[in-house]
Amino acid sequence: MDKSSIKKFKDLFYGLFSGLDRQLGLILLGLAAIGFFTFLSSSQNTPVQITDELRNLALSFAVMWIVSRIPPKWLEMGAIWIYGIGVALLVAVAVFGLIKKGARRWLNLGIVIQPSELMKIAMPLMLAWYFQKREGLQKTWDYAIAAIILAIPVFLIARQPDLGTALLVFAAGLYVIILAGLPWKWILPFVALGVIGILLIIIFGSTICAQDIVWPFVHNYQKHRICTLLDPSSDPLGKGFHTIQSMIAIGSGGFFGKGWFQGTQAHLEFIPEKHTDFVFAVFSEEFGFIGNLILLALFFALIKRGLAISASAPNLFTRLLGASVTLIFFTYAFVNIGMVSGFLPVVGVPLPFISYGGTALVTLGFGAGILMSIHRHRRLVQS
């Protein structure tokens, strides 16, 4: 290869990756590498192939690269359309969606899709667009309208039922509303009610769970998850099996872990959903406390860098959007690690860039692409 060809290759390479945030990119590559090596171990004795994971990772990073090239102004212009399409698809799911494992969450459009995943990005886009339009003119009723915009998809997703995704979409929208300036006098009463509710559940939960009564607004399986969280040993071979086995795996990892491919809980099939929702238990058993520190440090760096990009964004839309996307990453990680460790109820929330999954990885790639776009186009505007 002559010098001119090498120069052309270098120019092409730098052109493809110019403007991308290097810090964020290295953090994501670190998480993806950990996820892939953990997948190689956790996917043993499962029908999932290595090529599937490589395809999902490649697709996620391709989506990130494409979105990074889209100016935030275009995202702002398309926000209402993306939200509208997402809600329409959720309505379609409610009418004629596919039912799997007792839940109606999927839609067959030639390929099977899960429209609720779209709302994790569509929700902050829509609310950031709304508050950008109302910048400097915000009234009390603006927050009421924002709450309605948030409530519609959350309700549609919750009734599928899909509590995990509904909580993530709710959190994504709530972050935007709070960051847009929601008065603390409105936030504190709900925080107080939440704290009181948690204390009541902790104090009286076991007694209530022992009684065969129906909880209002709560599905039976959701009630069982809360009761299992309070006392996993009450049903060790049933509802509490997931939590007990994952906690054993995390504890047995010790300080340095048992070693790659050496986890007994995972390879003896004690950990359910070991390559998806409970992959953190596999990672903890094989890489121990030191491995967990490294993983948590990468997540901390991801959140720190995302918030830094958002803080330097040029307008309200990009600041709200970037911060909410970053906090979605935090929510993913916090909820997944919390449920696997036995601190939170078991819900279907993957660990970002670590758990296997196509749709979730594409959604995460889209979110990372938004942060890259905000960073890249801020630099272009300044230069």
C-alpha positions, 0 to 999 in steps of 0.5 A: 500500500503506497503513501497516498492510499494510507493517507486516504485511509487515514482521512476516511477513518478520521472523517468517520469518527471526527467530532465524536466524544473520545471519553464517552466512546472509550467508556462505551467500548469498555462497557461493551467489552465487559458485556461481551466477555461476560456474555461468552460465559453467561450464554453457555448452555443457551440457544443464543449464539456469539454472532447474535451478540456481535450483531447486536453490539455492531447495530447499537454502535452503528445507530449511535454513529448515525444519530451522532451525525443528526443535528439536535435541531433535526431531533427537535423538529422530529420530536412530536412525530416520534412521540406520536408514532410511538403512542400509535404503535402502543395503541396498536399493541393494545388492539392486536399485539402479540401475546407472549408469556401472558403479556401483550408487548410485541407487534408484528410488522413483518418483523417483530418489534417492541414499541415500548422501547421507542418511548424511552427515547421518544418521551424525553425528546417530546418533553424537551421539545415542549419545554423548549417551546415554552421557555421563559413562558412556563406556567403551572398548567405547563407542568400539568400538560407535561404530566399528561404527555407522560401519563399516556404512554406510561399507562399503555405500557403498564397495562401490557403489563410491563412494569419495568419498561413503564418505570423507565419511561416514567423516569425518563419523562420525570427527569425532564419535568424536574430539570425544566424547573418543577417547583420543589413544593410540588416534588417534596409531598410526593417524595414524602408519600413515597418514603412513608409508603416504603416504610409502611411496606417494610414494617407491615409488608410481611403481615400484609403479604401473608394475607390473601387479599387483593392489592388495588392497582397492582397485578398479582405478579407485581404483588408477589415480586414485592412480597418476595423482595421482603422475604425471598425465603417465603417461596425459595423454589418459586418466586424467591428463587431468582433473588436467592440464587443471584445473591448467593452468586454475588456473595460467592464471588468474594474479593477477586471472583472465581475466574472467567468461566468458573462461576458455579451458580451460572454454569450449574444453571442456578441463575435464571435469565443469566445472560439478560436480566441477571447477568450482573450475578454472573459477572460478580461471581466470576470477577468478584468485588474488584470486577464490580468496582471497575464496572461501577467506575465505568458507569460512574464515568458514563454518567459524569461525562453525559452530564458534563456534555449536557451542561455545556449544551447550547440551548434548553432542548439539548440540555434537558434531552442530554441530561435525561438520557444520561439519567436513563443510563443511571436508572437502568444500572441502578434498577438492574443492580438493585434487583439482582442484589435483592434491594429492589423487586425483580423487573425486566430491566437490563444492565446497560451494554452488559445484558444481551438484547437487541432492542435494548442495545439499539435504544441505548445506542440511540441514547449514546448517539444523542449525547454524541450529537449534542457534543459534536454539534456544539463544537461545530457551532463554536468553531 
